Amino acid sequence: MGAAAIAQLLEQTRRSLQEMRADRDDLPEIEARGEAETAGGLVRAVVTPEAHLEVLYLDPRAMRMDSLALSEEIVRAVNAAADELRAQHPQGPAGAPDPQALAEQLEQVQEESVRRMAVFSTAMADVLDRLAQGDGRRG
């Protein structure tokens, strides 16, 4: 999955959310928010009834985590906040997004991000090895 495919996936997700919002224009606005923390409070997420991630707080100490662990904690916090919101309003608003579909799309984006980070890390390590060996070839 290349950058164009990721962009297309994100665009599809954005369009789907816009369509859902348009369907709910007639509904009264719900002021509820779902909030959750993970990693001992290092990661905090707040979601709205419109399925928007309103706040994602990362304590500076969270940046010490490796990219995979940090992305997992972010996903956990967002999902826990969404669960809290659903617990506040079990029926949910009409036309609410399918959380399972959103979770699957987020999972695809997360997996691709981790793969790309691994490729980038390997490339950087190779460059550093070449520089350390004095093999900085110029083209």
Legacy VTK file of the C-alpha trace (Angstrom):
# vtk DataFile Version 3.0
C-alpha trace
ASCII
DATASET POLYDATA
POINTS 139 float
0.000 0.000 0.000
1.680 3.176 -1.201
1.196 6.799 -0.281
-1.521 7.181 -2.918
-3.447 4.232 -1.476
-3.181 5.662 2.039
-4.377 9.025 0.793
-7.287 7.329 -0.985
-8.216 5.381 2.164
-8.164 8.533 4.258
-10.216 10.387 1.633
-12.827 7.609 1.631
-12.997 7.760 5.417
-13.385 11.533 5.350
-16.154 11.344 2.736
-18.009 8.670 4.690
-17.882 10.768 7.837
-19.119 13.833 5.930
-22.063 11.859 4.563
-22.941 10.639 8.050
-22.766 14.170 9.417
-25.021 15.462 6.639
-27.602 12.794 7.506
-27.644 13.962 11.111
-28.159 17.698 10.547
-31.770 17.375 11.740
-30.802 15.861 15.083
-30.298 17.860 18.267
-26.671 18.291 19.201
-25.395 16.063 21.991
-22.860 17.708 24.278
-21.393 14.440 25.532
-17.730 13.614 25.162
-15.851 10.378 25.663
-12.486 10.615 27.400
-9.847 8.019 28.170
-6.211 7.774 29.183
-3.676 5.027 28.551
-0.018 4.426 29.303
-0.412 5.705 32.836
-1.855 9.010 31.670
0.784 9.674 29.011
-1.817 9.396 26.225
-5.275 10.997 26.503
-8.048 11.083 23.909
-11.387 12.905 23.748
-13.975 11.952 21.132
-17.233 13.658 20.199
-20.584 12.108 19.292
-19.838 12.981 15.648
-16.974 10.445 15.760
-14.367 13.202 15.774
-11.164 12.931 17.702
-11.384 16.278 19.491
-8.245 16.056 21.631
-5.212 13.811 21.486
-2.801 14.691 24.254
0.648 13.104 24.308
2.733 13.791 27.370
6.297 14.586 26.221
7.447 11.421 28.028
5.270 9.367 25.632
7.661 10.298 22.825
10.221 7.980 24.454
8.099 4.993 23.390
8.909 3.245 20.147
6.557 4.065 17.270
4.646 0.775 17.475
3.988 1.050 21.217
2.960 4.698 20.899
0.581 4.003 18.010
-0.977 1.119 19.974
-1.503 3.365 23.007
-3.103 6.049 20.822
-5.486 3.515 19.287
-6.300 2.149 22.769
-7.035 5.631 24.115
-9.250 6.578 21.159
-11.151 3.289 21.339
-11.600 3.570 25.110
-12.904 7.133 24.728
-15.357 5.935 22.065
-16.450 3.097 24.361
-17.043 5.580 27.169
-19.123 7.766 24.876
-21.191 4.763 23.734
-21.758 3.818 27.380
-23.157 7.318 27.989
-25.524 6.969 24.994
-26.079 3.250 24.291
-28.455 3.794 21.365
-26.224 6.443 19.825
-27.487 9.123 17.478
-29.259 8.082 14.289
-26.844 7.633 11.423
-23.902 7.133 13.772
-20.819 5.770 12.030
-20.154 2.070 12.219
-17.392 1.837 14.832
-16.239 -1.509 13.448
-15.734 -0.080 9.961
-13.859 2.911 11.358
-11.717 0.638 13.518
-10.816 -1.495 10.496
-9.808 1.556 8.482
-7.736 2.926 11.361
-6.070 -0.458 11.748
-5.086 -0.468 8.061
-3.594 3.011 8.383
-1.742 1.984 11.554
-0.294 -1.165 9.979
0.892 0.743 6.912
2.441 3.434 9.099
4.379 0.845 11.084
5.607 -0.824 7.873
6.729 2.500 6.431
8.492 3.438 9.670
10.368 0.124 9.589
11.502 0.745 5.996
12.565 4.284 6.889
14.456 3.086 9.982
16.276 0.431 7.966
17.235 2.958 5.298
18.524 5.392 7.905
20.540 2.646 9.591
22.090 1.739 6.223
23.029 5.374 5.588
24.586 5.693 9.032
26.531 2.445 8.521
27.891 3.738 5.194
28.892 7.036 6.736
30.581 5.266 9.645
32.535 3.121 7.187
33.608 6.148 5.194
31.708 4.918 2.150
29.877 8.181 1.485
29.832 7.679 -2.293
28.923 10.725 -4.294
26.971 10.316 -7.502
LINES 1 140
139 0 1 2 3 4 5 6 7 8 9 10 11 12 13 14 15 16 17 18 19 20 21 22 23 24 25 26 27 28 29 30 31 32 33 34 35 36 37 38 39 40 41 42 43 44 45 46 47 48 49 50 51 52 53 54 55 56 57 58 59 60 61 62 63 64 65 66 67 68 69 70 71 72 73 74 75 76 77 78 79 80 81 82 83 84 85 86 87 88 89 90 91 92 93 94 95 96 97 98 99 100 101 102 103 104 105 106 107 108 109 110 111 112 113 114 115 116 117 118 119 120 121 122 123 124 125 126 127 128 129 130 131 132 133 134 135 136 137 138
